[in-house]
Amino acid sequence: MFMSYQDGFEMKKIPVILAAILLFTFWQTAKSYSQVKSSETNVVSLAKEQWREDLKFLARELPRRHKNAFHTVSREQFEQAVEELNTTIPTLQEYEILVGIRRIIAMVGDAHTDLEPPKTFNRYPLTLSWFGNDLRVLRTIAEYKRALGTLVVGIGGLSLVEATARINNVIPRENEQFLRFRNTGLINLAEILYTLKISSDLKRAKWTFEDAEGNQFSLDLEAVSPDAKIEWLSTLKSVPFNRQRLDELMWVTALPESQTVYLNLKAYPDAGTFRRVAEETFKLIDSTQSKRLIIDVRQSNGGDFIKFRSHLLKELKSRPNFRKPNSLFMIIGRGTISAAMVNAIDMRKELNAILVGEPTGSKPNSYSENDGLTLPNSRLQVSYSTRYYKLQEKDTPALMPDKLIEPVWEIYTAGRDSAMEWILAQPLFK
């Protein structure tokens, strides 16, 4: 679920409220539900009529609470999809019902209206990412070592194009970048592949790959449980900046040789941590006499954009050195969502920061500011948009970078960072 951002400078505590809701929901579920868990899916087992009650609740409450649930799909299409799922629920397994509910929510068509897949779905031991139209295997296990670094060209009896088309139907269709950001996290989930008839077995699937010489081969992969300890093999020869310190939501370091400070913002931490790292950033700038600041939000999926405005943007606006050409850069990409996109727009509008990288996974003019509802029986959490934001005069499918730099496989696997290399090659102005 994406954390919401605020309208103007109005301060809300939505992340705190949502956290409280989640904790309360967990406590209530543990206290009130004693249903057995399915050995195949590890989800709370409900009677089919209870699932129908949840679906009825969703069909009534989502359109009522959403700012405009029918901005992409018609009411008739939405209601038809609900009726089709309601009719088939008696014949479905619970994981199929979950995927069906997710498909209905995805029809609304904005990234803040979503249902996360259960963390109990089994997964195939592959980490995948898109490089142009190529889907590459970044990590796998020793048993499937032959697939490491190869292209995925098919799953089950389907081509990659056919398989991803089915996967994309259960993802909110905000833009193509968002689909590429999200579908790699769903395409390796066994229950989703089986439900969408991509694979013919719940626990196993044939994956077809293509190696560097153009040779295609297939491997029968077996799914592992979500809590399985995996010994990953990686394609990376070295780890670039944006892949380092993955356990820290926000961190900063100096690059003295290039008179640069680099700030990595993977997520918006609590206000105290955000303020502390922001202060550390400016102390580093002053102590190293750096003339360039790079803020990397490629992996930032949202939060409270007021924190950025209050602790970073405000201070930067007070420093004349950061109004000079080539002094401020933001690295954006398909994982730049919600508040991170808003703050990238802020930096461009107010300080002429140069945006480098890929188009964002969010649309500048779109529905957002999410709230949540809880389905009464399953306790599933559904987020939905409560406001529409128009952040650009021109309606574009994504926030577009000033310098387009897309991931290149050979550069990525060498452990290099094309966006950082381009920025550091730009001349500094005295």
FIKE-570345 format. One line per 8 residues: for each residue x, y, z of C-alpha. Coordinates in nm, 2 decimals, always signed. Each point is the difference from the previous one (the first is absolute). Layout:
BEGIN
X,Y,Z | ...
% end
This chain:
BEGIN
+0.00,+0.00,+0.00 | +0.13,+0.34,-0.08 | +0.00,+0.26,+0.27 | -0.19,+0.31,-0.08 | +0.13,+0.35,-0.04 | -0.16,+0.33,+0.10 | -0.19,+0.27,-0.17 | +0.22,+0.32,+0.00
+0.15,+0.04,+0.35 | -0.28,-0.15,+0.20 | +0.15,-0.25,+0.24 | -0.17,-0.33,+0.06 | +0.12,-0.31,+0.18 | -0.13,-0.25,-0.25 | +0.31,-0.23,+0.01 | -0.04,-0.02,+0.38
-0.38,-0.06,-0.03 | +0.05,-0.27,-0.26 | +0.26,-0.17,+0.22 | -0.25,+0.01,+0.29 | -0.27,-0.15,-0.22 | +0.23,-0.28,-0.11 | +0.10,-0.08,+0.36 | -0.36,+0.01,+0.12
-0.11,-0.23,-0.30 | +0.28,-0.25,+0.08 | -0.11,-0.01,+0.37 | -0.36,-0.04,-0.09 | +0.07,-0.27,-0.25 | +0.21,-0.19,+0.25 | -0.26,+0.04,+0.27 | -0.32,-0.06,-0.19
+0.09,-0.25,-0.28 | +0.07,-0.36,+0.07 | -0.05,-0.13,-0.36 | +0.25,-0.26,-0.11 | +0.26,+0.10,-0.26 | +0.02,-0.17,-0.33 | +0.31,-0.21,-0.04 | +0.05,+0.12,-0.35
-0.04,+0.37,+0.04 | +0.04,+0.08,+0.37 | -0.29,+0.25,-0.01 | -0.28,+0.01,+0.25 | -0.27,-0.25,-0.12 | -0.34,+0.15,-0.04 | -0.33,-0.14,-0.10 | -0.09,+0.08,-0.36
-0.30,+0.21,+0.13 | +0.25,+0.21,+0.21 | +0.20,+0.07,-0.32 | -0.32,+0.11,-0.17 | -0.07,+0.23,+0.29 | +0.34,+0.15,-0.04 | -0.04,+0.05,-0.37 | -0.34,+0.16,+0.05
+0.15,+0.24,+0.26 | +0.28,+0.09,-0.24 | -0.24,+0.06,-0.29 | -0.20,+0.23,+0.21 | +0.27,+0.19,+0.20 | +0.28,+0.04,-0.26 | -0.22,+0.21,-0.24 | -0.15,+0.19,+0.30
+0.33,+0.09,+0.16 | +0.23,+0.06,-0.31 | +0.02,+0.35,-0.13 | -0.11,-0.13,-0.34 | +0.01,-0.38,-0.04 | -0.12,+0.01,-0.36 | +0.27,+0.23,-0.15 | +0.13,-0.29,-0.20
-0.25,-0.28,+0.01 | -0.37,+0.04,-0.04 | -0.24,-0.08,+0.28 | -0.16,-0.27,-0.22 | +0.33,-0.17,-0.07 | +0.09,+0.01,+0.37 | -0.33,-0.14,+0.11 | +0.01,-0.27,-0.27
+0.35,-0.11,+0.13 | -0.13,-0.01,+0.35 | -0.30,-0.21,-0.10 | +0.22,-0.24,-0.20 | +0.23,-0.06,+0.30 | -0.30,-0.03,+0.24 | -0.15,-0.27,-0.22 | +0.32,-0.21,-0.02
+0.11,+0.03,+0.37 | -0.16,-0.34,+0.09 | +0.23,-0.17,-0.25 | +0.32,+0.19,+0.08 | +0.29,-0.06,+0.24 | +0.08,+0.28,+0.24 | +0.31,+0.11,-0.19 | -0.22,+0.03,-0.32
-0.25,+0.21,+0.19 | +0.29,+0.23,+0.12 | +0.13,+0.04,-0.35 | -0.36,+0.07,-0.13 | -0.05,+0.27,+0.26 | +0.34,+0.16,-0.09 | -0.11,+0.00,-0.37 | -0.32,+0.19,+0.09
+0.19,+0.26,+0.21 | +0.26,+0.04,-0.28 | -0.28,+0.10,-0.24 | -0.03,+0.33,+0.18 | +0.33,+0.10,-0.16 | +0.21,+0.20,+0.24 | +0.30,-0.11,+0.20 | -0.14,+0.11,+0.34
-0.30,-0.23,-0.04 | +0.14,-0.34,+0.06 | +0.00,-0.33,+0.18 | +0.34,-0.15,+0.08 | +0.03,-0.37,-0.07 | +0.02,-0.22,+0.31 | +0.35,-0.03,+0.13 | -0.07,-0.37,+0.03
-0.01,-0.08,-0.37 | +0.28,-0.23,-0.11 | +0.26,+0.14,-0.24 | +0.24,-0.12,-0.26 | +0.36,+0.08,+0.11 | +0.07,+0.26,-0.26 | +0.06,+0.37,+0.03 | -0.09,+0.17,-0.33
+0.02,+0.35,-0.15 | -0.08,+0.17,-0.34 | +0.28,+0.13,-0.22 | -0.19,+0.15,-0.29 | -0.23,-0.28,-0.12 | +0.23,-0.26,+0.14 | -0.09,-0.17,+0.33 | +0.33,-0.11,+0.17
+0.08,-0.24,+0.28 | +0.19,+0.20,+0.26 | +0.02,-0.26,+0.27 | -0.09,-0.37,+0.04 | +0.12,-0.30,+0.20 | +0.28,-0.25,-0.08 | -0.25,-0.26,-0.13 | -0.10,+0.23,-0.28
+0.34,+0.17,-0.05 | -0.03,-0.05,-0.38 | -0.28,+0.26,+0.00 | +0.21,+0.27,+0.17 | +0.03,+0.31,-0.22 | -0.21,-0.14,-0.28 | -0.32,+0.13,-0.17 | -0.33,-0.13,+0.10
-0.19,-0.09,-0.32 | -0.28,-0.22,+0.12 | -0.19,-0.14,+0.30 | -0.21,-0.31,-0.02 | -0.13,-0.03,-0.35 | -0.01,+0.38,-0.06 | +0.24,+0.25,-0.14 | +0.13,+0.27,+0.23
-0.23,+0.25,-0.17 | -0.31,-0.21,+0.06 | +0.10,-0.08,+0.36 | +0.07,+0.36,+0.09 | -0.33,+0.12,-0.16 | -0.19,-0.23,+0.24 | +0.21,+0.11,+0.30 | -0.06,+0.37,-0.09
-0.37,-0.05,+0.03 | +0.03,-0.04,+0.37 | +0.21,+0.32,+0.04 | -0.14,+0.36,+0.01 | +0.06,+0.14,-0.34 | +0.13,+0.35,+0.08 | +0.27,-0.01,-0.27 | +0.24,-0.24,-0.17
+0.28,+0.08,+0.24 | -0.21,-0.10,+0.29 | -0.08,-0.33,-0.16 | +0.37,-0.07,-0.05 | +0.07,+0.10,+0.35 | -0.27,-0.23,+0.15 | -0.03,-0.30,-0.23 | +0.34,-0.13,+0.08
-0.12,-0.05,+0.36 | -0.30,-0.20,-0.11 | +0.13,-0.20,-0.29 | +0.19,-0.23,+0.23 | -0.30,-0.08,+0.23 | -0.11,-0.36,-0.05 | -0.37,+0.05,+0.09 | -0.03,+0.30,-0.23
+0.15,-0.19,-0.30 | -0.23,-0.30,+0.07 | -0.32,+0.21,+0.04 | +0.07,+0.19,-0.32 | +0.06,-0.33,-0.18 | +0.36,+0.09,-0.08 | +0.12,-0.32,+0.17 | -0.18,-0.33,+0.02
+0.12,-0.10,+0.34 | -0.03,+0.19,+0.33 | +0.35,-0.07,+0.12 | +0.20,-0.05,-0.32 | +0.04,+0.18,-0.33 | +0.21,-0.02,-0.32 | +0.20,+0.32,-0.06 | +0.17,+0.05,-0.33
+0.32,+0.21,-0.02 | +0.24,+0.13,-0.26 | +0.37,+0.02,+0.06 | +0.26,+0.25,-0.13 | +0.05,-0.21,-0.31 | -0.37,+0.00,-0.09 | -0.05,-0.36,+0.11 | -0.34,-0.07,+0.16
-0.05,-0.26,+0.27 | -0.26,-0.09,+0.26 | +0.02,-0.08,+0.37 | -0.27,-0.15,+0.22 | +0.00,+0.23,+0.30 | -0.15,-0.09,+0.33 | -0.16,+0.27,+0.22 | +0.13,+0.05,+0.35
-0.19,+0.12,+0.31 | +0.00,+0.38,+0.07 | +0.21,-0.05,+0.31 | +0.26,-0.23,-0.16 | +0.36,+0.10,+0.06 | +0.15,+0.06,-0.34 | +0.37,-0.01,-0.08 | +0.00,+0.24,-0.30
+0.24,+0.01,-0.29 | +0.03,+0.35,-0.15 | +0.11,+0.13,-0.33 | +0.15,+0.32,+0.15 | +0.38,+0.01,-0.01 | -0.01,+0.30,+0.24 | -0.27,+0.19,+0.17 | -0.08,+0.36,-0.12
-0.10,+0.28,+0.24 | -0.38,-0.05,-0.04 | +0.03,-0.37,+0.09 | +0.20,+0.06,+0.32 | -0.12,+0.03,+0.36 | -0.34,-0.16,-0.09 | -0.10,-0.01,+0.36 | +0.01,+0.38,+0.03
-0.30,+0.19,-0.12 | +0.20,+0.33,-0.04 | +0.37,+0.05,+0.00 | +0.27,+0.24,-0.11 | +0.36,+0.00,-0.10 | +0.26,+0.23,-0.14 | +0.20,-0.04,-0.32 | +0.28,+0.25,+0.06
+0.19,-0.07,-0.32 | -0.30,+0.14,-0.20 | -0.11,+0.26,+0.26 | -0.33,-0.19,+0.02 | -0.23,-0.12,+0.28 | -0.23,-0.29,-0.08 | -0.33,-0.05,+0.19 | -0.19,-0.33,-0.05
-0.37,+0.02,+0.09 | -0.15,-0.34,-0.03 | -0.30,+0.08,+0.22 | -0.11,+0.28,+0.22 | +0.09,-0.09,+0.36 | -0.15,+0.14,+0.32 | +0.03,+0.38,+0.04 | +0.29,-0.02,+0.25
+0.21,-0.22,-0.23 | -0.08,+0.20,-0.31 | +0.10,+0.32,+0.18 | +0.33,-0.15,+0.14 | +0.11,-0.13,-0.35 | -0.09,+0.33,-0.16 | +0.21,+0.18,+0.26 | +0.28,-0.24,-0.06
-0.03,+0.07,-0.38 | +0.06,+0.37,+0.05 | +0.28,-0.05,+0.25 | +0.18,-0.22,-0.26 | -0.06,+0.26,-0.27 | +0.16,+0.27,+0.22 | +0.29,-0.21,+0.14 | +0.10,-0.13,-0.34
-0.08,+0.33,-0.18 | -0.20,-0.21,-0.25 | -0.16,+0.19,-0.30 | -0.23,-0.28,-0.12 | -0.28,-0.19,+0.17 | -0.15,-0.32,-0.15 | -0.33,-0.13,+0.15 | -0.08,-0.35,-0.11
-0.37,-0.09,+0.01 | +0.00,-0.29,-0.25 | -0.12,-0.24,+0.27 | -0.23,+0.24,+0.19 | -0.35,-0.13,+0.01 | -0.16,+0.29,+0.18 | -0.06,+0.16,+0.34 | -0.05,+0.35,+0.14
+0.13,+0.26,-0.25 | -0.03,+0.27,+0.27 | +0.31,-0.15,+0.17 | +0.20,+0.06,-0.32 | -0.13,+0.35,-0.04 | +0.06,+0.10,+0.36 | +0.35,-0.16,+0.06 | +0.16,+0.00,-0.35
-0.17,+0.23,-0.24 | -0.03,+0.29,+0.24 | +0.37,-0.01,+0.09 | +0.11,-0.04,-0.36 | -0.20,+0.30,-0.11 | +0.20,+0.21,+0.26 | +0.33,-0.10,-0.15 | +0.10,+0.21,-0.31
+0.26,-0.26,-0.10 | -0.27,-0.25,-0.09 | -0.16,+0.24,-0.25 | +0.30,-0.04,-0.22 | -0.01,-0.23,-0.31 | +0.09,-0.36,+0.06 | -0.02,+0.03,+0.38 | -0.32,-0.20,+0.06
-0.10,-0.33,-0.14 | -0.27,-0.25,+0.07 | +0.01,-0.36,-0.13 | -0.35,-0.13,-0.07 | -0.14,-0.32,-0.15 | -0.28,-0.25,-0.02 | +0.02,-0.04,+0.38 | -0.05,+0.37,+0.06
-0.36,+0.00,+0.13 | -0.23,+0.25,+0.17 | +0.17,+0.24,+0.24 | +0.34,-0.06,-0.16 | -0.14,+0.11,-0.33 | -0.16,+0.31,+0.16 | +0.34,+0.10,+0.15 | +0.17,-0.05,-0.33
-0.25,+0.24,-0.15 | +0.07,+0.24,+0.28 | +0.38,-0.01,-0.06 | -0.04,+0.06,-0.37 | -0.25,+0.29,+0.04 | +0.16,+0.18,+0.29 | +0.37,-0.07,-0.04 | +0.04,-0.10,-0.37
+0.14,-0.34,+0.11 | +0.08,-0.23,-0.28 | -0.20,-0.33,+0.00 | +0.20,-0.29,-0.13 | -0.10,-0.36,-0.07 | -0.33,-0.16,-0.10 | -0.36,+0.13,-0.01 | -0.17,-0.05,+0.34
-0.25,-0.27,+0.10 | -0.25,+0.26,+0.10 | -0.19,+0.25,-0.21 | +0.03,+0.37,+0.09 | -0.37,+0.05,-0.05 | -0.17,-0.29,+0.17 | -0.21,-0.13,+0.29 | +0.19,-0.06,+0.32
-0.01,+0.09,+0.38 | -0.09,-0.35,+0.10 | -0.21,-0.12,+0.29 | -0.09,-0.35,+0.08 | -0.29,-0.24,+0.06 | -0.01,-0.34,+0.16 | -0.20,-0.29,-0.14 | -0.22,-0.13,+0.29
+0.08,-0.37,-0.01 | +0.34,-0.04,-0.16 | +0.13,+0.32,+0.16 | +0.18,+0.08,-0.33 | +0.12,+0.36,-0.03 | -0.11,+0.19,-0.31 | +0.14,+0.35,-0.07 | -0.19,+0.25,-0.21
+0.06,+0.36,-0.12 | -0.18,+0.29,+0.16 | +0.12,+0.29,-0.21 | +0.10,+0.11,-0.35 | +0.32,+0.19,-0.04 | +0.09,+0.21,-0.31 | +0.37,+0.07,+0.04 | +0.08,+0.08,-0.36
-0.18,+0.22,-0.26 | +0.09,-0.26,-0.27 | -0.15,-0.34,+0.07 | +0.28,-0.25,-0.05 | -0.01,-0.38,+0.08 | +0.30,+0.05,+0.23 | +0.23,+0.26,+0.14 | +0.26,+0.01,-0.28
+0.37,+0.04,+0.07 | +0.21,+0.28,-0.15 | +0.26,-0.25,-0.08 | -0.14,-0.34,-0.10 | +0.23,-0.28,+0.12 | -0.15,-0.35,-0.01 | +0.16,-0.31,+0.16 | +0.24,-0.18,-0.22
+0.07,-0.37,+0.08 | +0.37,+0.00,-0.06 | +0.05,+0.31,+0.21 | -0.22,-0.12,+0.28 | +0.16,-0.34,+0.04 | +0.34,+0.16,+0.01 | -0.11,+0.18,+0.31 | +0.00,+0.34,-0.17
-0.26,+0.28,+0.02 | -0.07,+0.18,-0.33 | -0.19,+0.28,+0.17 | +0.27,+0.07,+0.25 | +0.27,-0.01,-0.26 | -0.18,+0.25,-0.22 | -0.06,+0.24,+0.29 | +0.36,-0.02,+0.13
+0.12,+0.08,-0.35 | -0.18,+0.33,-0.01 | +0.22,+0.31,+0.06 | -0.04,+0.19,+0.33 | -0.04,+0.38,-0.01 | +0.20,+0.21,+0.24
% end
